[in-house]
């Protein structure tokens, strides 16, 4: 279940990366608000409050844009190159009773009986009411053995949540980890040096040219005899 | 020689320079935990191999190691006591060029404590400052 967090926001006047950089330097995050057929709005929110709310798994926010109260759902986030700071957010207008499509993270819990569990789909797309968006989908892997798989359709979802992702898509797979190859084994498999594509082309061209040249010489010799 | 490409277009390359930060390959994509570089550097095939051996030895087949970088850049070096000139020297080795933010190694299927210890061992084999990162459970 999602909690609604109240955020303070300011309407941004102006556009561009220079202004966005200034906003980030002042401890704010530039964001864009759209949806419900209304005009999109450029706002900025406090980085600390926003990041903390995200860290606690919240994705629904309430804010006032130009005096109008709005309920917003996080649609997209952009992070810096180290993945530490949020540098931009896309927020979409929603009603709390509205049904939305969102992606929910998949989390595994426990250790399989044998082998190692590989998460092939780290998130599932689901459809539900805004207030019923699950924080994450937890899958227990204690009973899994080598060769066992979990498909998206087999995942038990909370009540009121329906799956949108392909139900045949593999979410988890349990497999054996291959034995450690030694450096010597890997070196034996590797060629002594890489094949150079341009050298091969040159050789082929060279062969063609030499054959033509030989033909030309023979013709010249015959002419000389005549 | 450890890792190197199977096919290349040209045998020798210019050294070049590494500019900027990573805009791709800067998040954990396959495993649960990753080792992210904070510096730009050349990571040799031998260093990557040393990291792989350190991690897989420590994991005891308890988890899977993913290597996200590949040494696809060759460099040449002249032998000792050789006069300058006479053309570009022969290939000395192959390196992966990394930018700050790039996730070099990932581990999946292992408990958090084990994975973090394994990655810290890998970090000791790397010629760069590193930090441990976990998979971001994106909300969007």
Contacts between the chains, C-beta under 8 A, distances in Angstrom:
chain1	res1	chain2	res2	distance
A	54	B	139	6.5
A	57	B	139	7.7
A	59	B	139	4.7
A	59	B	140	7.8
A	74	B	139	5.2
A	74	B	140	5.4
A	75	B	140	5.6
A	76	B	140	4.6
A	77	B	138	7.0
A	77	B	139	6.8
A	77	B	140	5.4
A	79	B	27	7.8
A	79	B	136	7.6
A	81	B	21	3.8
A	81	B	22	5.7
A	81	B	23	6.8
A	81	B	26	5.6
A	81	B	100	6.6
A	81	B	101	3.9
A	82	B	21	8.0
A	82	B	26	7.2
A	82	B	36	6.9
A	82	B	38	7.6
A	82	B	100	7.2
A	82	B	101	5.2
A	82	B	131	7.9
A	83	B	26	6.2
A	83	B	27	5.4
A	83	B	36	7.7
A	83	B	101	7.4
A	83	B	133	6.5
A	83	B	136	6.2
A	90	B	140	7.3
A	102	B	140	7.9
A	103	B	138	7.1
A	103	B	139	7.9
A	103	B	140	6.8
A	105	B	137	3.6
A	105	B	138	6.9
A	105	B	139	8.0
A	107	B	137	7.3
A	111	B	111	7.3
A	116	B	61	7.7
A	116	B	62	7.1
A	116	B	63	6.0
A	116	B	64	5.6
A	116	B	108	7.6
A	116	B	109	3.5
A	116	B	110	7.6
A	117	B	109	5.4
A	118	B	64	6.6
A	118	B	108	6.2
A	118	B	109	6.2
A	119	B	32	7.6
A	119	B	108	6.8
A	122	B	135	6.6
A	122	B	137	7.7
A	123	B	137	7.7
A	123	B	138	6.7
A	136	B	137	6.3
A	176	B	61	7.9
A	177	B	59	7.9
A	177	B	61	4.4
A	177	B	62	7.7
A	177	B	63	7.3
A	177	B	64	5.8
A	177	B	109	7.6
A	179	B	61	7.3
A	180	B	53	7.6
A	180	B	56	4.7
A	180	B	57	6.8
A	180	B	61	7.6
A	183	B	2	6.8
A	183	B	49	5.7
A	183	B	53	6.6
A	186	B	2	7.0
A	186	B	3	7.8
A	186	B	49	7.2
A	187	B	1	7.1
A	187	B	2	6.7
A	190	B	1	7.1
A	190	B	2	7.6
A	190	B	3	7.3
A	190	B	4	6.6
A	191	B	6	6.6
A	192	B	1	7.9
A	193	B	4	7.5
A	193	B	91	7.6
A	194	B	4	5.9
A	194	B	5	4.9
A	194	B	6	6.0
A	194	B	7	5.9
A	194	B	8	4.6
A	194	B	11	7.7
A	195	B	6	6.6
A	195	B	7	4.7
A	195	B	8	7.4
A	196	B	7	7.8
A	196	B	8	5.8
A	196	B	9	7.5
A	196	B	10	6.9
A	196	B	11	4.9
A	197	B	7	6.0
A	197	B	8	7.0
A	197	B	9	5.1
A	198	B	9	5.8
A	198	B	10	6.0
A	199	B	11	7.3
